[in-house]
């Protein structure tokens, strides 16, 4: 039979081999164990990984619940009216920065809604010694269920200082309406299978939108304030606008939610009828710890609480901010909650299985467990090994010839690895040239997509140039089939390696293995060219997603790689570069010296790609000089004690010469790099301290009142002493250092002016009160006569005041 197969025409033989190799790969995404239903790949649904669903199972109940809800048009309309009511109330409250009048109005509305629903409200404190403080609040209301487990619907209650109109309104309104709906259903006797808690998080979105490092204090405080051990699973609503498509995300900071919670959430979205997308590729990047994009669920995952995030997908438009969920969208969210509650009717699982893969093509989505994926993978490997053994048995002479040439083959592969590493080191050279042109090593951030695309294109063409040159010089074989066979061997090695180390990357190598094997079996130049295009298809999809939503941390590893990054990139791309030589040699030039001209052409194309990126960066930089977005960042630190200030200008390009005016004083900054600093004099009294002292039983009781010329956005207080400080009590949370010579005092955000607090210390207490305040704009306005593009950065004020000491009565 095998002899007959080998005598078949090459295209037919290639098709049969491709089908044989691809069968396990294509079977794996259908999910589940052998008993799982084959129909699991239907639009938006899949069978669970463990086994086929029995009648009356949680997932079937979820679909039934969603179908029943969809049939209830009156209930849908009532739910949408409640959503619109809450949206109107939130709009009336106005902007909701932390500790603001708008936030307090929103909190009052939430409290009224909880009371009207007949639920009890639990208030969590936001003062965490050593971790911060806030004048905001966290409210929690629970609809009790039949089981102990609780789903948690979490929604930010506040908004950023520079929030767009309606930021967070959609998520908050949907949570309130869902809470009312579930509470009413329970009062009517429909007890949910699991309890559902609605948590409204204050101090969650602090500061400016451009500084996400401040976000998440509300979540961390809620986690720290929990006193019970009830099993929880969180659904975080990061819905700043009502999107046309909901994005489902389950990772952050190298952590992933367990399989069961992620997949049940996905199935509930599918049952709800809401259009959604999985962040499957980005989730794998987060899983590798390569993403710098913050995730609001990271704090829950770090605390061992399963959590997923519903967010505005990339398809959502900023213009939709604050728009009410019309067109059945709100009712779809109600069906999602119903389906998720029903899907957990048997309770939560105790396992935390992070080993799963997500796939989505159009409206079809799928999540499979890695143990099932690996089972198919093992079968695939056994099939490949069997084929190699049979092929070896039928081709004794070819095998012996291969073994004789094995040392030469190994040497050529090492040469290809060195060439690949040299190409990525060339990327560092391009980065150095860009630094000279722009005056900054961060110039690529002016146009990250353009520079990243240039690096990818330049790396490809430089690799082709090196291969052409090395073949011309006789260092590499001119036989294209040698490279296809070598690529197949190394893809097989990578397949086993990543199965053991990082299974989430195996798919890319399995796909490439199948394509290369089909090309080798076909033994046609056109087949190699087609295979060369096909093997990059999954990677191109990943790159397209990253291009649409850049992750600067990951881009930085590609655009300006370290030596370790160079070695990793060279090792990962090696089998792809090995195969690259095959179509290149099939279509090689025939004339004398043709390969040298070919190599020169590839080098010119690589240089052209880099020049295009540099030109694009210069165009962006030039637009910035006319007031465009790529501006310099202005930061000021004002020291009231010394009566001076320090001003810093920084950016992703050469500063050159900049002239600014501050309070009638002209400041001139100049630098050949991307950072310039200038100092000046400021004698203003921006903060003052009023002290009242009393005594009781040998203790000193201080009433301290800080008054600011302008209320700060953030405030940090501390006590510094030459010896160990003893603090008996403070009306604000505080924490002493290990050596006892300093005490950190936590102050709420937007504290207002004056800020008064009490301090109880021993008699004879001596210390210095250190004050550091941050503002959203400078205390003294800056004028920019040269019209250089400047954007506000950090504006800080420091001052100190003596407490106690020899002058104390």
N, C-alpha and C positions, 0 to 999 in steps of 0.2 A: 504493500500500500504506500509506504514511504517512497519507494522507487518510482511508483506511478506519480506521486505528488511532485517529486523532483523533476520529472519529465514534463510536467504541465507547463504551459506558456507562463512566462515570468509575471505578467500582470495578474493572471488568475492565482498563481502561487502566492504572490504578495498579498492579495485580498484574503486568501484563506489564512495565511499566517497572521495577518493583522487582526482578523476576527478571533483567532485562537488566543492571541496575546491580549486583546482588548476585553474579552469576555469577563474575566475576573474584575477588571477595573470598572467596567460598566455595570456589573452586577452589584458592586459594593455600594454605590450611591442609592440603590433601591432599598438599602437599610435593613437592619434587623437580622435575626437568626433565621435559619432555614424555614421556620414556620411562619415567618412574617408574610403578610399578604403582599403580592406583587403589585397591587394597586396602590401601594403606599406612596408612590411618586406622583400621584394625582395632584392637581393644582393646589399648592399651598399646604398639603398634608403629607404625612408619612406615618407608617406604623411604628410603634416604639421599638427600641432595639432589642428588648428582652424576648418578646414573643408576640404572636398575633393577639389582637384584642378580643377577649371573650365578650359575649353579649352583656350589655349593662356595664361595661367597663368605664372608667373615668373619662377617657377620651371620647368614647361614643356619647356619654352623657353630656360632655361639653358641646358636641355638635348639636345634640338634641336641644339643649338649653338655648343655644344661639339661634337655632331655627325657630324655636317657640317665641323667643324675644323678637325676632324679625317679623313674625306673623302678627305680633301685637302692635299694630300701627298706632293705636291710641297711647300706649305706654311710651313708644318712641317719641311721639310729639310732646308728651308731658315732660319727658327727660330733656328734650331740646329746649323747651321753655324754661326749665330750671337752669340750664346752662346759660341761656341768654340773660336770665335774671342775675345770676352771679357775675357774669361779665359786666353788666351795667353797673353793679355795685362796686366792682373793682375799678372800673373807669372813673367812677365818681370819687373814689378814694384818692386818685391821683398817683403820682410817682411814689414808689415804696422803698426808698433807701433804708438801710438798717437804722433803727431808732429814730425814725422820722414820723411826722404827723400822718403821712399817707400810710405808712406801715401800721401805725396804731389803729387807723380806721379800718384797714383790712383785717387786722386781728380781731377787732370788735365784730366785724361782719362774720368772721369764721366762728367766733364764740356764739353769736346769735343763731347761726345755722346749726351748730352742734346741739344747742339747747332745743331748738325747734324740732330737730329730728328725734328728740327724746333720749339722747345719749349723754353720757358723762364725759367731761373734758378733763384730761390730765395735763398738767402744766409742768414742763421740764425746765430746770434751771440752766442758764447759759454761762454761769461763772465756773470756770475750771482752773483751780490754782496751778500756776505754771504754764497753763495752756491758753489763757486769754479770758475775756469777759465780754458781755454784750448786754445792752439794754433791751434787746428784742426778746421774743418768747417762742417756745415750741409748744404746740398744742397737739394732743392726740385723742382721738375718739375711736372706740372699738365696737363693732357689731359682733357680738359673741356667736360662735359657731358650735357645731356638735362635737368637734374634736378640739384638742388642746392647741394644735398648730394654728398659726395666724399668718395670713398674707398681709403685707404692709404696703399701702399705696402712699408713697411719699411725694410731696410737692413743695418746692421752695415758696416761701411766703413773702420774702422781700425781693428786691430787685437791685441791680447795680446802680451806682451813683449816676452813671451816664447811660442808663437804660433807654432803649428805644421804647416808643409808646406801646404799651401792652405787653411788655416783657413778662413772661410767666403767667399771664392772665388765663391762657387756654388750659394749662395743666391744673391750675388752682380751681378754676370753675368746673372742670370735669371731675376732679376729685370730690368737690363739695356736692355736686349733683349725684355722683355715684354713692356717696355716703348716705344722702337722704333716701335714695332709692332702696338701698339694702336695708336701712333701718326700718323703712315702711314695710318692706316685704317680711322682715322678721316679726314686726309687731302684728302682721296679719297671719303669722303662724308658719311662714316659710323660713325655717332655720337653715342657714348655709352650712355646708359640710365642714368648712374650716372658718375660723374667725377672720374678720377683715378689719385691720386697723388703718385709720387714715391719719397720717402724720404731716402736719403743716410746719415746715421748718423755717424758723427765723434765723437771722445771721448766717444764712446759707450762701448768699451772693453778696460778698462784701467788696467794697472799693469799686474799681473800674473794670469794665469788661475785658480790657487788655491785660489784666493782671490776675489770671485765674488761680494763681498760687494762694490767694486769700480766700478763695471759695471753699465751702464744705465744712465750715466751723459748726453749723447747725447739725449736720449729720453726725460729726464726731461727738458733739455734746449729747445728742440723743442716744448714741451707742453707749457712751460713758455713763449716762443716767439710768440705764436699764438695771433693774434690780432682780428680775426673775430670769428663769432659764427656759422660757417658752420658745419652742422652735419657730423661727421666723423665716420668711422669704419675701424679699423686697422688690417692688416694681417702682422705679424712680421716674417721675414724670418731668422730663426736661423739655417741655413743650412751650417754648416762648411764643410760638405762633401755631395756628392750626394748620398742619401741613396737608398737602395732597397725598403724601406718602409718609408713613411712620417708619422710623428706623429703629431696629432692635439691636442693642449692643449689650454685651455681657462680660466685658473685660476692662482692665485698666491697671497700669503699673505692673505689668507682668503677671496679673492674676486673672483667673477666669471663674465665672459662676459654674456650679455643678451642672452636669448634663441634664438632669431631670427638670430643673427649674427653667433652664434656657429653652429646652424643647417643648415643655408644656406652655410656656409663654408664646413660643412661635406658633404652636397649634391653636392656641386661643386667638391669636391675631388672625390666623387663617380662617377660623370659624366665625369670627366677627364680621367678615366681609370688608374690613379696612384694607386698603392697599398698603403693603409694607415691604421693606427690604431688609435683608440681613447684612450686617457689616462683617461678612465672612472673611474677606481678605485682610481687612484691618484688624480683625480679631486675632488672626494668626500673627500679625506683626506685634500686637500688644502682648501676645502670649510669649513671644521671644524677648520681650523687654526692650524692643527697639523704638517704641513710640514715646514721644514726649508730650503728646496730647493728653491733658488731664481728663480724668473720668470721675463723675460724681458718685459712682458706685464703688470706687476703689476703697473708700473707708469701710464700707460694709463687708467687702470681700476680705480685707485685711483682718477684720474682727470675726471672721468665720460665719458671716451671715450671707446666704445666697442672695444675689441681687442682679437684676437686669435693668436696663435703662430704655425707656421709650423717648425718643428725641425727634426733633425736626430733621427729616432726612435731607440729604444734599439736594433733593428735588424740590424741597420747600423753598418758598421765596420770602425774602426779607419783607416785601411789601405786604405779606399776609399777617404781619405781627398785629396781634390784638383782634383779628377777625374772628367772629363767632363761628363755631363749628357748624356750618350749615350743610345742606345737601345730604343729610343722613349720617354725617361724620360723628356727631355726638352720640347718636343711637348706636353706632358701631362701637364706640368706646364702652357703652353699657353692656353690649353683647360680649365684648372682650373680657370684662370683669366677670360676667356670669360664666363664661366658658372656662376661665382660669380657676374660678372657685370650684366648678364642677370637675375640672380635670384633676383637682387635688382632693377629691372626695375620700380617697383612701388614706389621706395624710401625706406627709413629706417623707422622702427617703433619707436615711441616715448617712448615705455615702456621698462623697464629694468627688465625683468623677470628672476631672478636667480634660480627659482624653476623648475629645470628639471633634468632628469636622463638620462645618456648615457649607452648604452649596445652594446656589440660587441661580436659575436661568429664567428670566422673565418673571412670571407670577408663580413659577414652581420653585418650592424651597424644600430643603431636606437637611436634617441633622443626623449624623450616624456616629455611633461609638467607635472608637479606635480599635477596640478588641475585635469587632466584626470586620472592620476595614483590614486589620492585620491578618485575620483568618483568610480573607480573599487574597491578600497579598502573599501569604505563604503558599496558597494554591497556585498563584501566578508564578512564584519563584520555582516551585516544583515542576510546573509545566515547562518553564524555560530551561531548567536544568536537564529535564528529560530530553528536550529537543536537542540541546547541545551534545548530550551523550550519544543520541542516535545519529546526529549529524557527524560527530567524530568517528563513530563506527563505520559509516559509509564513505568517509573521506580520510583514509589512513594516511595517504601521501600528503594531503594538505595539512593534516595535523602535525606530521613529523616536520614538514617544512616550516610550519609556524613555530614549533618548539626550537628549531635551530636558529630562527631569527629573533627569539624572545629577548635576548640581551639588547639587540639593536632596537627592538620595539620599545623596551623600557627606557633606553637612552633618549629616544625621540620624544617619548611622552614627557620625560623630565624637561627636555628642551622646550616643549610646548608650554609646560607649567611656568618655566622661567620667562618665556616670552609674554605670557599672560600677566604675570606679576610685573614685568617691566612696563607693560601697557598701563596698568593702574598706577604705577609710580609716575608715569608720564602725566597722569591726571594731577598729581601733586605739583608737577612742573607748571602745568597750565594754571593752577591756582596761584603759584608764585608770580607768574606773569600778570594775572589779574590784580593781585595785590599791588604790584607796581603801578599799574594803570589807574586803579581806583584809589590807591592809598589806603586800602583796607583789606584784611584777610576775610572780612565778612561781606565782600562785595556781591557774592552770589545770592545773598538774601534780597538784593534789590529785585531780582527776577528769578526766583528759585526754580520754576518750571523750565525756563529757557536754559539755565546753566546745567540743570540735571539732564535735560534732553541732549544737550551738547556733549556732556560727558559720556552718555550711553552711546551716542552715535560715533564720537571720536574713538572710544574704546573698541567698538566693532571694526571700524575701518583701519585703525592701527594694527589690530590683530590680523586682519586680512593682509595688510602690507608686510608684516613680519613673516607670516607664513609664506607669502609669495617669494620674499627674499631668501628665506631659509631653504625653500625648495630649489630655487635657482642656484644657490651655492652648494647644493647637494647634501645639506645637513638633514633634510627631511625627505621622505619618500614621495615620488610623484604619483604613486598609485592611489587613486581616490578611495578604493575599497578598503585600503589599510586604515584610513581614518574612520570610516564607518564602523569597522570591526572594533577598533580601539575605543571609539566613543561608546559602543555597546557594552564593552567590558567595564569601562569606568562608570557608566550609568548604573550598571548592575551593582558595582561596589558602593556607589553612593546610595543606592536603594537600600541595601542592607545597613549601611552606616546610619542613615537618617531614621530607619525603622527603629534602631536601638536608641538613638539620641534625641531626635526631634521628629516625631511621626507627622506633625502638621505639614512638613515640607516634602513628605514622600510623594505626594500626588504629582508634583512638578516633574520629578525624576521618573516616575512610572510612565507618565504620559510621554516624555521624551524617549524612554526606552522602547515603548511600543512603536512610536513613529520611526525611530532609527532602525529597529528590527525589520519593519515593513520595507523601508528603503533598501536595506541590505539584501533582503530576499528578492526584491524586484530587479535589482542590478540594472537600473536605467538612469541615465543622467537626469532626465526630467523628474523621475521619482525622487532623486536626491534633492533637487531644487524644491519640490513641493514639501518634502519632509522637513527641509530646513526652515520653511515658513511655518509649518504646523507645529514644530517642536517648541516654538516660542509663544504659541497662542495663549496658554494660561498665564505666562509671565507678562505678556502684553496687557492682559485684562487687569492684572494686579497693578502694573505701571499706570494704566489709564485711571484707575481709582485713586492712586497716589497723586497723579497729576491734577485731578479734580479737587482734591483736598490735601494739600501738601503737609507733610510732617517734617519740620525742619531738622529734627534730630536725625531722622533716617536719611534725609537729603544730604546732610552734612557728611555722613559716612560714605556717600557715593561721590559727592563733589570734591571733598577734601579729606580723603581717607588717611587714617594713621597707618603705620607700618603693619600693625596687627590686622586692620581692616583690609589692607592690600593682600595679605596672605589668605585671609578668609574668602575674599572675593575671587581671587585667582583659583583657589581650590574648588569653590562652588561652581564657577563658570567653566572650569577646565573641560568637562566632557562636551559642553556645548561648543567651545572653541575648537576642540578636536574634530567634531563633526563639520564645523565650518569649512575645513579644508576640502571636504569632499566635493560639494558643488563648485567650489572655487577651481579645483583642478579639472573637473569635468569640462568646464568652459574656459580653460586656460588659453592664453594667447599662443599662437603657433609660430609667430615670427621670432627671429633671433633677438634676444634682449627684451622680449615682450613682457616677461615677468617683472623686470626692473621698472619698465614704464608703468606696468600695472601697480606695482608697489608705490611708485611715486604718485600715481593718481589717487590711490587710497589715502596716502599721507596728506595730499592737498585737500581731499574731501574732509578729512578729520580736522585739519586746520581751519577750513572754511566753516565747519560747524561751530568750533570754538569762537571764531571771529564773529559769527552771527550772534552768539550769546553775548559776547562783549559789546557788540554794537547795540543789542537790545538793552543791556544794562546801562550803557552810556545814554541811550534815549530816555530811559526811565529817570536816570540821574539828572539829565537836562530838563526833563519835565518838572522835576522836584525843584529846580532852581527857579522855576516860574510859579512855585506854590503848589506843586503836585504832591502826591502822597508820600514819596520816599524822602522824608524830611530828616533833619537832624533833631536829636532829642536834647532838650534843655533840662538840666537838673541843678538845684541850688541847695546848699546847706548853710544855714545862717546860725552863727554862734553868738548868742546874746552876751555871754560872759566876756568874750574877747572883743566884742564890738566889730566883728568882721563877718564876711561871707565868702564862700567859694562857689564859683559857677563853672559847670562842666557842660561842654557841647560834644556830643558823640553821634556817630552815624555809621553807615556802611560804605562810606566813600571819603575821600580826602576833604578835610575841613577847609583848608586854604585860609583865607582871611575873612573874618566876620566881625561886624561892628554892631553893638547893641547899646541901647540907652536904658539906664535904670535909675529912676528918681532924679533925673537931671545929670547923672554921671554917665559919661561915655566909656564903654568897655570895648576893648579890641582883643579879639582872640585870633590866633594864627597857629596852624599846625600842618605839617606835611603828611601827617597820619590821619586817623579817623577819630581822634580825641584831642580836645583842647581845654585847658583849665585856666581860669583867671580868678584872682582874689580882689576883694574890695573892702571898704569900711561901711559899717552900718551901726549907728548908735541908738537905734530905736529900742523902746521897751515894749516888746511884743507880749510878754507874759510876766505877771507879778504874783507874789505870794503874800497872803495875809494869814497871820498865825494867831490863834488864841490858845492859851495854855491854862490848864487846871491841874489839880493834884488830888490823889486819893490813895490812902494807905501806902505812901511811899512811891506811888507811880505818877508818871507825867501823862496827862491826857491832852492831846493836841487836837485842835480843830483847824484843819488846813484848808485854805480856799485859794485855788488857782484861777486867776482871771486872765483871759486872752484878748488881745486886740481884735482877733478874729477867731471864732471857734475852729478848732482843728478837725480834720477828718479822722485821724487816728492819733492816739496818745499813748506813750510809754512812760511809766514812772518807775523809779528805783531809788533805793537808799544805799549809799556807799559810806563805809566807815573804815578807819584805820585799824580798828580792833573788831572783835566779834560783836555783832549787833543782836540785841534781844528785843523782839517785838512780841508783846503779849496779845495784841488784837489790832485788827484794822477793819474798817467798814467795807473795804474792797478786798477781793481775794489776793492773797500774797503768798510768796514762796521764798524761803531763804536759801542761799547757796550752800554748798557743802562746807566751805570754810567759815560761813557765818558772817562774812564781811560785806555781803551785799544782799539786798532783799528786792525782789521783783514784785511790783504791784500791778495787778491786771485792771485795766480801765475799759469800759464799754466803748464801742465804736460811736462816732459822732457824739462825744460826751457833752457838748454845749459849753457855755461859759456863763458864770463861773462854775468850776467843778469843786465841790466840797467833800471832804472825807475825814474820818476820825482815826486817830492813831494812839494806841496805848503802849507806853514804853517805860523802862525803869527810870527813876530819877537820875539825873546826870547824863542822860542819853545824849550822844553827840554823833551826828551824821550829816551827810549832804544829800539833799533831795535832787535827783537827776531827772530832768524833764526833756523828753524828745517828742516833738509833735510833727505830724505830716499833714500837708494841705493838698488840695486838688488844683490849686493855682498859686502863683507866687504872692508873698505878702506885699512886695513892691512890684507893680506892673512893669513889664519889659516892653520896650518899643524896638521895632526891627526896621530901622531906616533903610537897610540894604535889601530888604525883602527876601532874605534868605529863608528857605522853608524850615520852620522850626515847629516842633510839637512838644507839648508839656511832658515832663518826666516826673521826677521825684522832687517835691518841695518840702524841705524839713527845717525845723527850728530846734536848737538845743540850748538849754539853760540849766543852771543849778542854783540852789539856795541852801544856806546853812540852817541846820536844825539843832537846838539845844546848845551844848558847849558851855564854856566858861561864863558867857553872858546870861545864861539861864538863871532866873531867880530861884 
